């Protein structure tokens, strides 16, 4: 039997990570997640944390398929919406633009730590925290690398179409962001442009060392699989080469011929699997299993 789509659950936490809310108070963050378990085998199961990209969400396109394929291989997964994604309680619609406006990379690291600590703190006894991997797409891949370098207790890391630097904006866009106090960005889920507060930029620039993705790669001690299509219109293939090189002997680069930023997946997802996505899934599951 194929694993189904598990019922979502949520929890909240408070963080002092900058920027604060509009009144200068610590931000209250809400995480919404899904736990997918294998339907055969005996717990505790090895587990993978799945991390969506910027302006994405946990149920976009290939993420439910990735959860399914991992479960069929005996691996549980936890996927979640970043608390600053702006995606609301229905899990797919942008309903929280004010939260999105004051989101930051530091909040995303806080979210990742929250999910990590839930896994390792025994919140889900069906999971084997000693065999925990993390798989991140696009900006979520970069954030996964930084987060994994801070905990250094993941068995494996996989990135799909990951960027190699956090502030992935041109000098002109950064200058505009500073001058007008916000930056309009395209939110692909909302299908409209939304503002990012300049406080997000200030927070990132104040923690530039912590957010150095390549430095994070050099600190990692676990195997890293860098998956990248050679026809990605948004992220140059050189970014994947930089990530793999920074991981040294622990890094392995998988070049997917003809693969775009989502390896042929669209939303809503439709079968059959594109061959480019099939390859990314198969190699990811093998890497998580340690083979």
Secondary structure in CASP SS format (residue, H / E / C, confidence):
PFRMAT SS
TARGET T0000
AUTHOR 0000-0000-0000
METHOD secondary structure of the structure
MODEL  1
X C 1.00
X C 1.00
X C 1.00
X C 1.00
X C 1.00
X C 1.00
X C 1.00
X C 1.00
X E 1.00
X E 1.00
X E 1.00
X E 1.00
X E 1.00
X E 1.00
X E 1.00
X C 1.00
X C 1.00
X C 1.00
X C 1.00
X C 1.00
X C 1.00
X C 1.00
X C 1.00
X C 1.00
X C 1.00
X C 1.00
X E 1.00
X E 1.00
X E 1.00
X E 1.00
X E 1.00
X E 1.00
X E 1.00
X E 1.00
X E 1.00
X E 1.00
X C 1.00
X C 1.00
X C 1.00
X C 1.00
X C 1.00
X C 1.00
X C 1.00
X C 1.00
X E 1.00
X E 1.00
X E 1.00
X E 1.00
X E 1.00
X E 1.00
X E 1.00
X C 1.00
X C 1.00
X C 1.00
X C 1.00
X C 1.00
X C 1.00
X C 1.00
X C 1.00
X C 1.00
X C 1.00
X C 1.00
X H 1.00
X H 1.00
X H 1.00
X H 1.00
X H 1.00
X H 1.00
X H 1.00
X H 1.00
X H 1.00
X H 1.00
X C 1.00
X C 1.00
X C 1.00
X E 1.00
X E 1.00
X E 1.00
X E 1.00
X E 1.00
X E 1.00
X C 1.00
X C 1.00
X C 1.00
X C 1.00
X C 1.00
X E 1.00
X C 1.00
X C 1.00
X C 1.00
X C 1.00
X C 1.00
X C 1.00
X E 1.00
X C 1.00
X C 1.00
X H 1.00
X H 1.00
X H 1.00
X H 1.00
X H 1.00
X C 1.00
X C 1.00
X C 1.00
X H 1.00
X H 1.00
X H 1.00
X H 1.00
X H 1.00
X H 1.00
X H 1.00
X H 1.00
X H 1.00
X H 1.00
X H 1.00
X H 1.00
X H 1.00
X H 1.00
X H 1.00
X H 1.00
X C 1.00
X C 1.00
X C 1.00
X C 1.00
X C 1.00
X C 1.00
X E 1.00
X E 1.00
X E 1.00
X E 1.00
X E 1.00
X E 1.00
X E 1.00
X E 1.00
X E 1.00
X E 1.00
X E 1.00
X C 1.00
X H 1.00
X H 1.00
X H 1.00
X H 1.00
X H 1.00
X H 1.00
X H 1.00
X H 1.00
X H 1.00
X H 1.00
X H 1.00
X H 1.00
X H 1.00
X C 1.00
X C 1.00
X C 1.00
X C 1.00
X E 1.00
X E 1.00
X E 1.00
X E 1.00
X E 1.00
X C 1.00
X C 1.00
X C 1.00
X C 1.00
X C 1.00
X C 1.00
X C 1.00
X C 1.00
X C 1.00
X C 1.00
X H 1.00
X H 1.00
X H 1.00
X H 1.00
X H 1.00
X H 1.00
X H 1.00
X H 1.00
X H 1.00
X H 1.00
X C 1.00
X E 1.00
X E 1.00
X E 1.00
X E 1.00
X E 1.00
X E 1.00
X C 1.00
X C 1.00
X C 1.00
X C 1.00
X E 1.00
X E 1.00
X E 1.00
X E 1.00
X E 1.00
X E 1.00
X H 1.00
X H 1.00
X H 1.00
X H 1.00
X H 1.00
X H 1.00
X H 1.00
X H 1.00
X H 1.00
X C 1.00
X C 1.00
X C 1.00
X C 1.00
X C 1.00
X C 1.00
X H 1.00
X H 1.00
X H 1.00
X H 1.00
X H 1.00
X H 1.00
X H 1.00
X C 1.00
X C 1.00
X C 1.00
X E 1.00
X E 1.00
X E 1.00
X E 1.00
X E 1.00
X E 1.00
X E 1.00
X C 1.00
X C 1.00
X C 1.00
X C 1.00
X C 1.00
X C 1.00
X C 1.00
X H 1.00
X H 1.00
X H 1.00
X H 1.00
X H 1.00
X H 1.00
X H 1.00
X H 1.00
X H 1.00
X H 1.00
X H 1.00
X H 1.00
X H 1.00
X H 1.00
X E 1.00
X E 1.00
X E 1.00
X E 1.00
X E 1.00
X E 1.00
X C 1.00
X C 1.00
X C 1.00
X C 1.00
X C 1.00
X C 1.00
X C 1.00
X C 1.00
X C 1.00
X C 1.00
X C 1.00
X C 1.00
X C 1.00
X C 1.00
X C 1.00
X C 1.00
X C 1.00
X C 1.00
X H 1.00
X H 1.00
X H 1.00
X H 1.00
X H 1.00
X H 1.00
X H 1.00
X H 1.00
X H 1.00
X H 1.00
X H 1.00
X H 1.00
X H 1.00
X H 1.00
X H 1.00
X C 1.00
X C 1.00
END
